[in-house]
Amino acid sequence: MKETGRVFPYDRSIVINSLYDTIDELGLLLVESDGTYGSLIVCGEGNIGRMRIELDAAETGAQTRVIVIPENGKSGDWDSFCSMIFDELSATIRRACNLSGR
C-alpha cells in the first residue's frame, strides 16, 4: 500500500483541529498524537489497520498538505478509505469556517 495525500488551502492549525473532529466522526481511534509536528497515528477496524497521518506546509501560502500512510493492515480498499478521510476532512473544515464567519 502506498501513501496518499492532498493539499488543503487552509492554515495548519485549522486543518489539524478539523482532522481531530474527522477522526472522531469516522469512528477511528487516535493512538498517538504529536500536534507540534503534525503527526497522528490512528487505528481503524477491519482491513484498515493502523495509519499515520502527517501534516506539513505546502509550497505556497497558507496551505497544508495532509498525507495518510498505512503502517499495517490487510488488503482493504485503501484508496477509497483515504478518499473518505479527505472528503470528510474537507466537509469538516468547510463547516468550521462557515461557523467562524471565514
C-alpha positions, 0 to 999 in steps of 0.5 A: 500500500502506498501513501496518499495525500492532498493539499488543503488551502487552509492554515495548519492549525485549522486543518489539524483541529478539523482532522481531530473532529474527522477522526472522531466522526469516522469512528477511528481511534487516535493512538498517538498524537504529536500536534507540534509536528503534525503527526497522528497515528490512528487505528481503524477496524477491519482491513484498515489497520493502523495509519499515520497521518502527517501534516506539513506546509505546502509550497505556497501560502497558507496551505497544508498538505495532509498525507495518510500512510498505512503502517499495517493492515490487510488488503482493504480498499485503501484508496477509497478509505483515504478518499473518505478521510479527505472528503470528510476532512474537507466537509469538516473544515468547510463547516468550521469556517462557515461557523467562524464567519471565514 
